[in-house]
């Protein structure tokens, strides 16, 4: 999983930056903030290949999947449409359904 490798390398860079800043005399909250910023900047420059591999892996993984939320919404909307059509029994809705599906209305 490229995402785990990239994340681990980013954490390693933040740790190295923090150690370097600690040895330089920085302490406290400023040390943590500076280490995170420096580690993020270094990872942007040094880990470009890993970042691109992670992004590509995530994109491929997401491309073939529809979210569970989206599937549920679509199924719910389809069921609701069927119920409304059944309750109406409206010939106008049936003819618009036929036209929508490419079937001509024989009465026209």
C-alpha positions, 0 to 999 in steps of 0.5 A: 500500500503506497499510502502507508509507505508515504505516510510513514516516510512523512512521519519519519521526516517530521521526526528528523526535522524535530530532532534537528530543531531540538539539537539546535535549541528549539523547545516546546510548542514551537518545536512541534509546530516548526517540525511539522511545517519543516517536515511537510515542506521536506516531504513535498520536495523529497517524497514526490514520487511516493506522493504520486504513487499514493494518489494514483493508488487512491484514484484507481481504488476509488474509480471502481467503487460507488460509495455505500451512501450513493448506492443507498440514495439511488436505491431509495430514490428508485423505490420511491419513484416506483411507489409514486408511479404505482399509487398514481396509476396516472396514464400521463406518467406512464406515457412520459415513462414510455417516451423517456425509455424510447417507446412511442405512445400508441394513442398519439 
